[in-house]
Amino acid sequence: DTVLLAVKPHTISLVARQHGKLWSGKLVISIAAGISLQQLSGWIGHGRVIRVMPNTPCLVGEGASAYCTAAEVTDADVEEIEAMLSSVGLSLRVEEKQIDAVTGLSGSGPAYICMVIESLADGGVLAGLPRATAMDLAVQTVLGTARLVAETGQHPAALKDAVASPGGTTIAAIASLEQNGLRAALVRAVATSAGRSGELGGDA
């Protein structure tokens, strides 16, 4: 009853056109970045289509997924996709015009966080920690801080300020991060990924 199209954006049009009869009467769910509902509906011959942007933490039940729906999607179809995505993490319904931004933030985001973890561990090694110890501490720090933000509901800035004592080690480190453009780099990364997602539909 449901077909999950989990192929790369540059091959999805070929797959969709080659297997036209397969889509009849089916709910079709695509996770291909940049491929619009209009494109998908045109290729498969109907509008019972859902676009999803998941991310790799779905593999451990901590995913962040957003979806949008085409015209012929039913309430029952929405319940099905909600159940599917909620079983592996967070599920949010968004407008299609927001999907590229989702791709830039949560779709590509695990790569950014992995780079942060790797860099924190490298810093620990530079400061004298064994590699394994540094990695354990970096992973748990990111995991614990994310949970702290989620469970307290406090703004990240407030939680940051709670760690930064006057004239202390953390505020010195924050000044270094600001000087080296951490915020701007992450903002640009999200925007760049979102922009590339918007281009992929034209490449298909």
C-alpha positions in Angstrom: 0.0 0.0 0.0 3.0 2.3 0.6 6.1 2.8 -1.5 9.2 4.5 0.0 11.4 6.0 -2.6 14.8 6.1 -1.0 17.0 6.9 -4.0 19.4 9.8 -4.8 17.9 12.9 -6.4 19.7 12.4 -9.7 18.2 8.9 -10.2 14.7 9.4 -8.9 13.1 10.5 -12.1 14.5 7.5 -13.9 13.2 5.1 -11.2 9.8 6.8 -11.1 9.3 6.7 -14.9 10.6 3.1 -15.3 8.1 1.7 -12.8 4.9 3.6 -13.7 2.5 0.8 -13.0 3.9 0.3 -9.5 2.6 3.6 -8.2 -1.1 3.1 -9.0 -3.2 3.3 -5.9 -0.2 3.6 -3.7 1.0 6.2 -1.2 4.4 7.3 -2.4 6.9 8.7 0.1 10.1 10.3 -1.2 13.2 11.2 0.9 15.1 12.7 -2.1 16.4 16.1 -1.4 15.2 18.9 -3.7 12.6 16.9 -5.6 9.3 18.7 -5.5 5.8 17.3 -4.9 4.9 18.6 -8.4 7.8 16.7 -10.0 7.0 13.5 -8.1 3.3 13.7 -8.9 4.1 14.2 -12.6 6.4 11.2 -12.8 4.2 8.8 -10.9 0.9 10.0 -12.4 -1.0 11.0 -9.2 -0.8 13.4 -6.3 -0.9 10.9 -3.3 2.7 11.9 -2.6 4.6 12.9 0.6 8.1 14.4 0.7 10.2 13.6 3.8 13.5 14.9 5.0 14.8 12.6 7.7 18.3 12.4 9.1 20.7 9.6 10.1 20.0 9.6 13.9 16.8 7.8 12.8 19.1 4.7 12.9 19.1 5.0 16.8 15.6 6.2 17.3 16.6 9.9 17.7 15.8 11.2 14.2 14.5 14.6 13.3 12.2 14.4 10.3 9.9 16.9 8.5 7.4 16.2 5.8 5.0 17.9 3.4 2.0 16.5 1.5 0.6 16.8 -2.0 -3.1 17.4 -2.9 -4.4 13.8 -2.9 -2.9 12.8 0.4 -5.6 11.7 2.9 -5.9 12.1 6.7 -5.2 8.4 6.9 -2.0 8.8 4.9 -0.9 11.6 7.3 -1.5 9.3 10.2 0.6 6.6 8.6 3.6 8.9 7.9 3.3 10.4 11.4 3.4 6.9 12.9 6.4 5.9 10.7 8.5 8.9 11.5 7.5 9.2 15.2 8.7 5.6 15.6 12.3 6.8 15.0 12.3 10.2 16.5 10.7 13.7 16.1 8.2 14.2 13.3 7.1 17.6 12.1 4.7 18.7 9.3 5.9 21.7 7.3 5.1 23.6 4.2 6.9 22.5 1.1 8.7 25.8 0.8 10.3 25.1 4.1 11.7 21.6 3.2 15.0 23.0 1.7 15.6 24.8 5.0 14.9 21.5 6.9 17.5 19.8 4.6 20.1 22.5 5.5 19.4 22.3 9.2 18.5 18.8 10.4 19.0 16.8 7.2 22.7 17.8 6.9 23.0 18.8 10.5 24.4 15.4 11.8 27.5 16.0 9.6 28.1 19.4 11.3 27.7 18.0 14.8 30.1 15.1 14.0 32.6 17.7 13.0 32.0 19.6 16.2 32.5 16.3 18.2 35.7 15.5 16.3 37.0 19.0 16.8 36.2 19.0 20.6 38.1 15.7 20.9 41.0 17.1 19.0 41.1 20.0 21.4 41.1 17.6 24.3 44.0 15.7 22.8 45.9 19.0 22.2 45.3 19.8 25.8 46.8 16.5 26.9 44.0 13.9 27.1 44.2 10.4 25.6 42.2 10.2 22.3 39.6 7.7 23.7 39.0 9.8 26.8 38.7 13.0 24.8 36.2 11.3 22.4 34.1 9.9 25.3 33.9 13.3 26.9 33.1 15.1 23.7 30.3 12.7 22.8 28.7 12.9 26.2 29.0 16.6 26.4 27.1 17.1 23.1 24.5 14.4 24.1 24.0 15.8 27.6 23.8 19.4 26.4 21.2 18.6 23.8 19.1 16.8 26.4 19.5 19.7 28.8 18.1 22.1 26.2 15.3 19.7 25.3 14.2 18.9 28.9 14.6 22.3 30.5 13.0 24.3 27.7 15.5 27.1 28.4 17.0 29.1 25.6 20.5 27.9 24.7 21.9 31.4 25.4 20.7 31.1 29.0 22.2 27.7 29.5 25.5 29.0 28.0 25.5 32.0 30.3 25.0 29.7 33.3 28.3 28.0 32.5 30.2 31.2 31.8 31.5 32.7 35.1 32.9 36.3 35.1 36.5 36.2 34.1 36.5 32.4 33.9 37.6 29.7 31.5 34.4 29.3 29.6 33.9 33.0 28.7 37.5 33.1 27.5 36.7 30.1 25.3 33.5 31.7 24.1 35.4 34.9 23.1 37.8 32.7 21.1 34.8 31.0 19.3 33.3 34.3 18.5 36.6 35.6 17.2 36.9 32.6 14.9 33.4 32.8 13.6 31.7 29.7 14.9 28.2 31.1 14.7 28.6 32.6 11.3 30.1 29.4 9.9 27.2 27.2 11.1 24.6 29.7 9.9 26.3 29.8 6.5 26.5 26.0 6.4 22.7 25.6 6.9 22.0 28.3 4.3 24.4 26.7 1.8 23.0 23.3 2.2 19.4 24.7 1.9 20.5 26.5 -1.3 22.0 23.3 -2.8 18.8 21.4 -2.0 16.8 23.9 -4.0 19.2 23.4 -6.9 18.8 19.6 -7.0 15.3 19.6 -8.4 16.7 21.2 -11.5 19.4 18.6 -11.8 16.9 15.7 -11.8 
